[in-house]
């Protein structure tokens, strides 16, 4: 009977992701390593000659509690894939935020010569090298990788992240965050960089009182995101409650995330974890697909002193229209108003027709306006561009009064959680949580438990383990779906 109970616990842990089946596999090949020093380096087997073993290697980096980990790649050379997600690559590296392997912890895969430095949200990081190639075919052509890591103190106030990719989490995440917090997390990248910010998990105290309506300005606990500077004008949104904020594509290299909690409260809510990914906006005609973001001309050598003529398209099916807010204008822009070589135009939709022209900017007034649709075209032409002839605005996606339903399977309840949100405008009006309990072959939980507990023998135990491993493999195949984005040229 004790053996059967142990099998049940083992299976449930595999399904929930508390036991890493990949670590179990690589341990047999003596390819699982744990690093617990304050700093050090990790290398692929046989580096600088890559030795593929047609399996997976796992490197777990552990820091002290209250610290985060910074990982910097010193050398990275693996077979390349067909795209940025490494489809078609026989060998790739995936980094997870923490010890558990799952879609809520996952960074974009790396292969070829493409790698990015990473900062963890907590005191653990897992690096997985997956290899399916034949050792004889590739070992003489690729070097593998070498990376250096170091642990750093984590501060709630004025924590600065400078690596190209990273994860940010509230204090004590995934445990409840404490009361009386005023945390500011600043992402500060190189000047030529912008970033995509996504919230993977989010659970803050909801608004008191009316359960059918949530007004974000009434939140006791909240998260705010700012573009460039912490000011009301630069704020994208304030969020609380149980649903995740929309992703943001920034227009600059600096973003602030502010977390506030009330002075007295019960510790009941887990807080948030967010991922950010940097990129270089060095192409004209980029497509912005996030519900909120910012737009400016990148100050890079390619744009200095030239006549800039460009257009950008912005569209998101998650919103009904956009609120456009001008943030800044260079002192030398529009000194003489508009002419054929200096103007900014914004159109409703993707067509630059006169009847679609929403706004033509010829002055430096910091006003704001709303579009009619959830798609817009931005066209501009600026002569002899330099930083004093630049501009910047943010756009914020707004929903209409139509009640929509969002199904989110990435929140934490069990490995199979469905949280349904119904909202009108920016306000959540109801929330439903459905958690599926462990079952065998779709049977109810009580029937599954009765079958396992009421039977004996090693045969049934083996069947249970096989069933769990199959379920685990199916979940692993879905691991990268979170990162399915447009692969077309010029998209971020």
C-alpha positions in Angstrom: 0.0 0.0 0.0 2.8 2.4 0.8 4.3 1.7 -2.6 1.1 2.6 -4.3 0.8 5.9 -2.4 4.4 6.7 -3.3 3.5 6.2 -7.0 0.5 8.5 -6.7 2.6 11.2 -5.2 5.3 10.8 -7.8 2.7 11.0 -10.7 1.0 14.1 -9.3 4.3 15.8 -8.8 5.3 15.1 -12.5 1.9 16.4 -13.8 2.2 19.6 -11.7 5.8 20.1 -12.8 7.4 19.8 -9.3 9.6 16.9 -10.5 11.6 17.6 -13.6 11.5 14.5 -15.9 14.3 15.9 -18.0 16.6 16.1 -14.9 15.8 12.5 -14.2 16.9 11.6 -17.8 20.1 13.6 -17.9 21.2 12.2 -14.5 21.5 8.8 -16.1 24.0 10.3 -18.6 26.0 12.1 -15.8 25.1 15.4 -17.4 23.2 17.1 -14.6 25.2 19.7 -12.7 24.4 22.1 -9.8 26.4 25.3 -9.2 26.0 27.0 -5.8 28.9 29.3 -5.5 28.5 33.1 -5.7 30.1 33.2 -9.1 31.5 30.8 -11.6 31.1 29.5 -15.2 29.3 26.8 -17.0 30.4 25.1 -20.3 28.9 22.5 -22.6 30.5 19.1 -22.6 33.9 19.0 -24.4 34.0 22.8 -24.8 35.6 24.3 -27.0 34.8 21.3 -29.1 31.0 20.6 -29.0 30.3 17.0 -28.1 26.7 16.0 -28.8 25.3 13.1 -26.8 21.8 13.0 -28.5 20.3 13.9 -25.1 19.8 16.8 -22.7 22.1 18.4 -20.2 20.8 20.4 -17.3 22.7 23.1 -15.3 21.1 24.4 -12.2 22.5 27.6 -10.7 21.6 28.3 -7.0 22.2 31.6 -5.2 21.4 32.5 -1.6 18.0 33.6 -0.6 17.4 37.2 -1.3 19.7 37.2 -4.3 19.2 37.0 -8.1 21.5 35.5 -10.7 23.0 37.3 -13.7 24.1 35.0 -16.6 26.4 36.3 -19.3 27.4 34.3 -22.4 31.1 34.5 -23.2 31.0 32.2 -26.2 28.0 30.6 -28.0 28.2 28.5 -31.1 25.6 25.8 -32.0 23.8 24.7 -35.1 21.4 27.4 -36.3 17.7 27.1 -36.8 15.2 28.4 -39.4 14.0 31.3 -37.2 14.5 33.1 -33.9 12.7 30.2 -32.1 15.3 27.7 -33.3 12.8 25.6 -35.3 14.8 23.1 -37.3 17.9 23.3 -35.1 19.3 20.0 -33.8 20.8 21.6 -30.7 19.5 24.5 -28.7 19.7 26.0 -25.2 16.7 27.1 -23.1 16.9 29.0 -19.9 14.2 28.8 -17.2 13.6 31.2 -14.4 13.8 29.1 -11.3 14.1 25.3 -10.9 10.8 24.1 -12.3 10.6 23.7 -16.1 7.3 25.0 -17.5 5.9 27.6 -19.9 5.6 30.2 -17.2 9.3 30.0 -16.5 10.6 29.9 -20.1 12.8 32.3 -22.1 13.2 32.2 -25.8 15.3 29.3 -27.1 18.9 30.1 -28.3 20.8 28.5 -31.1 23.4 29.4 -33.8 25.4 32.4 -32.7 22.4 34.1 -31.1 22.5 34.4 -27.3 21.4 37.0 -24.7 22.4 37.8 -21.2 19.8 37.1 -18.5 18.9 38.2 -15.0 16.7 35.9 -12.9 13.8 37.0 -10.8 14.9 34.8 -7.8 17.8 32.8 -6.5 17.6 29.9 -9.0 18.1 29.5 -12.8 18.1 26.4 -14.9 19.9 26.0 -18.2 19.0 23.1 -20.5 21.0 22.0 -23.5 18.8 19.8 -25.8 20.7 17.8 -28.5 19.2 15.5 -31.1 22.1 15.6 -33.6 24.6 12.8 -34.3 27.9 13.4 -32.5 30.0 12.4 -35.6 28.2 14.9 -37.8 28.7 18.1 -35.7 31.4 17.7 -33.1 34.1 19.1 -35.3 32.1 22.1 -36.5 30.8 23.8 -33.4 32.3 25.0 -30.2 29.3 24.8 -27.8 29.0 27.4 -25.2 30.7 29.1 -22.2 28.8 31.4 -19.8 29.7 33.2 -16.6 27.2 33.7 -13.7 27.2 35.8 -10.6 24.8 36.3 -7.8 23.6 39.8 -6.8 21.6 41.2 -3.9 17.9 41.8 -4.7 16.5 45.2 -3.6 12.8 46.0 -3.6 13.6 49.7 -4.1 15.7 51.0 -7.0 16.6 47.5 -8.4 18.2 48.0 -11.9 18.2 45.4 -14.6 20.8 45.8 -17.4 20.9 42.5 -19.2 19.2 42.1 -22.5 16.6 39.6 -21.2 15.4 39.1 -17.7 12.6 38.2 -15.3 11.2 40.4 -12.5 9.1 39.2 -9.6 7.5 40.7 -6.5 9.1 40.0 -3.1 8.8 36.4 -1.9 7.2 35.2 -5.2 5.5 32.7 -5.6 4.7 33.1 -2.0 2.5 36.0 -0.8 4.1 39.5 -1.0 4.2 41.5 2.3 2.3 44.7 3.2 3.6 48.3 3.1 5.7 47.9 -0.1 6.8 50.6 -2.5 9.1 48.8 -4.9 10.5 50.2 -8.1 12.2 47.9 -10.6 14.0 49.7 -13.4 15.0 48.1 -16.7 17.8 50.2 -18.3 19.3 48.9 -21.5 21.7 50.3 -24.1 20.4 53.4 -25.9 19.8 51.6 -29.1 17.5 49.1 -27.5 13.7 48.7 -27.0 12.0 45.9 -25.2 8.9 43.7 -25.0 7.4 43.4 -21.5 5.1 40.5 -20.7 3.5 39.5 -17.4 3.5 35.7 -17.1 1.7 35.5 -13.7 -0.3 38.1 -11.8 -2.4 38.0 -8.6 -2.8 41.2 -6.5 -5.4 42.2 -4.0 -8.6 43.2 -5.9 -10.7 46.3 -5.3 -12.8 46.2 -2.2 -16.6 46.5 -2.2 -18.4 45.8 -5.4 -17.4 42.4 -6.7 -18.8 43.0 -10.1 -16.7 46.1 -10.9 -13.1 46.9 -10.6 -11.9 50.5 -11.0 -8.1 50.4 -11.2 -7.7 53.8 -9.6 -9.3 52.4 -6.4 -6.7 49.6 -6.0 -5.1 49.3 -2.5 -2.3 47.1 -4.1 -1.3 47.8 -7.6 1.4 47.5 -10.3 2.2 50.5 -12.6 4.4 50.6 -15.7 6.1 53.7 -17.0 7.9 54.6 -20.2 11.1 56.4 -19.6 10.2 58.4 -16.5 8.0 57.9 -13.5 5.3 60.5 -14.1 1.5 60.4 -14.6 1.9 61.3 -18.3 4.4 58.4 -18.9 2.2 55.8 -17.2 0.9 53.0 -19.3 -1.5 51.6 -16.8 -2.3 50.7 -13.2 -3.3 47.1 -12.5 -4.6 45.0 -9.6 -6.7 41.9 -9.2 -6.3 38.6 -10.8 -5.9 39.2 -14.5 -2.6 39.9 -16.3 -1.8 43.3 -17.9 -1.4 43.4 -21.6 2.1 43.1 -23.2 4.0 46.3 -24.0 6.4 47.2 -26.8 8.5 50.2 -25.5 9.8 53.0 -27.6 12.9 53.5 -25.5 15.5 51.7 -23.4 14.1 52.5 -20.0 11.0 51.1 -18.2 9.9 51.4 -14.6 7.7 48.9 -12.9 6.2 50.1 -9.6 4.6 47.8 -7.0 2.6 49.2 -4.1 0.9 47.4 -1.3 -1.3 48.7 1.6 0.1 49.2 5.1 -2.0 46.6 6.7 -3.3 43.5 5.0 -3.3 39.7 5.2 -0.7 38.0 3.1 -3.0 36.3 0.6 -1.8 37.2 -2.9 1.3 35.9 -4.8 2.1 39.1 -6.7 3.6 39.0 -10.2 6.3 37.7 -12.4 7.2 39.5 -15.7 9.7 38.8 -18.5 11.3 41.4 -20.7 13.1 40.8 -24.1 15.3 43.4 -25.8 15.6 44.2 -29.5 17.1 46.8 -31.9 14.5 48.8 -33.9 16.8 49.4 -36.8 14.3 48.9 -39.6 11.6 51.1 -41.1 8.2 49.6 -41.4 8.1 47.6 -38.1 4.8 46.1 -37.1 3.7 46.6 -33.5 1.3 43.9 -32.3 1.0 44.7 -28.6 -2.0 46.4 -27.1 0.2 49.2 -25.7 3.6 50.6 -26.5 5.6 53.7 -27.5 7.0 55.0 -30.8 10.0 57.2 -31.5 12.9 57.3 -34.0 15.9 55.3 -32.7 19.0 57.4 -32.2 21.5 55.1 -33.8 24.3 55.7 -36.3 22.1 54.6 -39.2 19.7 57.5 -38.6 22.1 60.3 -37.7 22.0 63.3 -40.1 19.9 61.6 -42.8 16.4 62.5 -44.1 14.1 60.0 -42.4 10.9 58.9 -44.1 9.1 55.9 -42.6 5.9 54.4 -41.6 4.8 52.0 -38.8 1.7 49.9 -38.4 0.1 49.1 -35.1 -2.7 46.6 -34.6 -4.0 44.4 -31.7 -7.2 42.3 -31.8 -7.3 42.5 -28.0 -8.5 46.1 -27.9 -11.1 48.2 -29.6 -9.1 51.4 -30.1 -6.0 53.3 -29.0 -5.4 56.3 -26.8 -2.4 58.2 -28.2 -0.5 60.5 -25.9 2.4 62.7 -27.0 5.3 62.6 -24.5 8.0 64.8 -26.1 9.3 66.7 -29.1 12.8 67.8 -29.9 13.4 71.5 -29.6 14.3 71.9 -33.3 11.3 70.0 -34.6 8.5 72.0 -36.1 10.1 75.3 -35.5 8.5 76.5 -38.7 5.5 74.2 -38.6 5.0 71.5 -41.2 6.2 71.3 -44.8 6.7 68.5 -47.3 9.9 67.4 -45.6 8.8 67.6 -41.9 5.5 66.2 -40.7 4.0 63.4 -38.6 0.7 61.8 -39.7 -1.5 59.2 -37.9 -4.3 57.4 -39.8 -7.2 55.3 -38.8 -6.5 51.9 -40.2 -3.6 50.9 -42.5 -4.4 53.2 -45.5 -3.0 56.7 -45.9 -6.1 58.2 -47.4 -7.3 61.7 -46.7 -10.6 60.5 -45.2 -8.6 58.2 -42.8 -6.2 61.0 -41.6 -6.8 61.3 -37.9 -4.0 63.7 -36.9 -1.3 65.6 -38.6 1.3 67.0 -36.1 2.9 70.3 -36.9 3.5 71.7 -33.4 5.0 70.5 -30.1 1.8 70.6 -28.0 1.6 67.5 -25.7 -2.0 66.6 -26.3 -3.7 63.2 -26.6 -6.5 61.7 -28.7 -8.3 58.5 -29.5 -8.3 56.4 -32.7 -11.5 54.9 -34.1 -10.2 51.4 -34.7 -7.7 48.9 -33.2 -5.3 49.5 -36.1 -3.5 52.6 -37.1 -0.8 53.8 -39.5 2.0 56.3 -38.5 3.8 58.1 -41.2 6.5 60.7 -40.7 9.2 62.5 -42.6 11.9 64.5 -40.9 14.8 66.3 -42.6 18.4 65.9 -41.3 17.4 63.9 -38.3 19.2 64.3 -35.0 18.0 63.9 -31.3 16.8 67.5 -31.2 14.4 66.7 -34.1 12.9 63.6 -32.6 9.5 62.8 -31.1 7.9 60.2 -28.9 4.3 59.1 -28.0 2.7 56.2 -26.2 -0.4 54.4 -27.3 -2.6 52.6 -24.8 -5.1 49.9 -25.9 -8.7 50.5 -24.7 -11.6 48.0 -24.9 -15.1 49.1 -25.7 -18.2 48.2 -23.8 -18.6 44.8 -25.3 -18.2 42.0 -22.7 -15.3 39.7 -23.8 -14.1 36.4 -22.4 -10.4 35.6 -22.0 -9.3 32.1 -21.1 -5.9 32.0 -19.4 -4.2 28.7 -18.7 -1.0 30.1 -17.3 -2.0 31.2 -13.8 -1.2 29.1 -10.8 -3.8 26.7 -9.3 -2.8 23.3 -10.7 -1.0 22.3 -13.8 -4.4 22.5 -15.6 -5.9 25.8 -14.6 -8.6 27.7 -16.5 -9.3 31.2 -15.3 -12.0 33.0 -17.3 -12.2 36.8 -17.1 -15.2 38.8 -18.3 -14.6 42.5 -18.6 -16.2 45.6 -20.0 -13.9 48.4 -20.9 -10.8 48.3 -18.7 -12.9 47.0 -15.8 -13.2 43.3 -14.8 -16.8 42.5 -14.0 -16.5 38.8 -13.1 -14.0 36.0 -12.7 -14.3 32.3 -12.7 -11.7 29.7 -11.7 -11.8 26.1 -12.8 -9.2 23.6 -11.6 -9.1 20.1 -13.0 -8.1 17.4 -10.5 -5.8 14.5 -11.4 -7.6 11.8 -13.3 -6.8 8.6 -15.2 -8.0 8.5 -18.8 -10.5 11.3 -18.2 -12.2 9.6 -15.3 -13.3 11.6 -12.3 -10.8 12.2 -9.5 -12.5 9.9 -7.0 -12.7 7.0 -9.5 -9.0 7.5 -10.5 -8.0 7.5 -6.8 -10.1 4.4 -6.1 -8.5 2.5 -9.0 -5.0 3.3 -7.9 -5.5 2.8 -4.1 -7.7 -0.2 -4.5 -5.4 -2.2 -6.7 -2.0 -3.7 -5.9 1.0 -5.1 -7.7 3.9 -3.6 -9.6 2.1 -3.9 -13.0 -0.4 -1.1 -12.2 2.4 1.0 -10.7 4.3 0.7 -14.0 1.2 1.7 -16.0 0.7 4.7 -13.7 4.3 5.9 -14.3 4.0 5.4 -18.0 0.7 7.4 -18.0 2.4 10.2 -16.1 5.4 10.3 -18.4 3.2 10.5 -21.5 1.3 13.4 -20.0 4.6 15.1 -19.2 5.8 14.6 -22.8 2.6 16.2 -24.2 3.1 19.2 -22.0 6.8 19.4 -23.1 5.7 19.6 -26.7 3.6 22.6 -25.9 6.4 24.3 -24.1 7.3 26.9 -26.8 3.8 27.9 -27.8 4.0 30.9 -25.5 6.6 32.4 -27.9 4.7 31.9 -31.1 5.0 35.3 -32.6 5.2 36.7 -36.2 8.4 35.6 -37.9 8.0 38.1 -40.7 10.8 40.5 -41.3 10.6 43.7 -39.3 8.3 42.4 -36.5 9.4 42.6 -32.8 
